[in-house]
Amino acid sequence: MGEIVSDIISPVNILGEYLSVIGERIRTLREFKGLSRRDLEKLTGIEEYKWKSVESGKQNANEHHIAAVAALWPEYKHWLVFGETLPEAGQISPEIEETRRNLNGAG
């Protein structure tokens, strides 16, 4: 019986992994915007050490982290949470923004 229980995927583990991915996306977005964690603290009121913990996966992102980043950059909300873009709805990713910048600079 112990083997069966150990083979079951825990919803808590899945949620933790998902929230850890959001932390990685927060880091990607912060770096893309050229900001330090200290800058992010000043913009959001969430302490630098908490951002470091979220970005490194030591702490899961929570609704406060997600809401703070979404308030700063609403165009990245969908990508931040779901990892998907909806350009037709104005929901982009840093990669799409970088491509747009490169195309605008090349013309």
Number of C-alpha atoms within 10 A of each C-alpha: 5 6 7 7 9 9 8 8 9 11 9 9 10 11 12 16 14 15 20 21 22 25 28 17 20 23 20 17 19 18 13 13 11 9 12 13 19 16 13 18 15 12 12 17 11 16 13 17 12 17 21 16 14 23 23 15 18 12 16 21 23 13 9 11 19 17 14 16 20 17 13 13 13 16 19 25 22 18 18 26 17 11 14 14 18 13 11 7 9 13 17 21 23 18 12 13 13 12 12 12 11 11 10 9 8 7 5
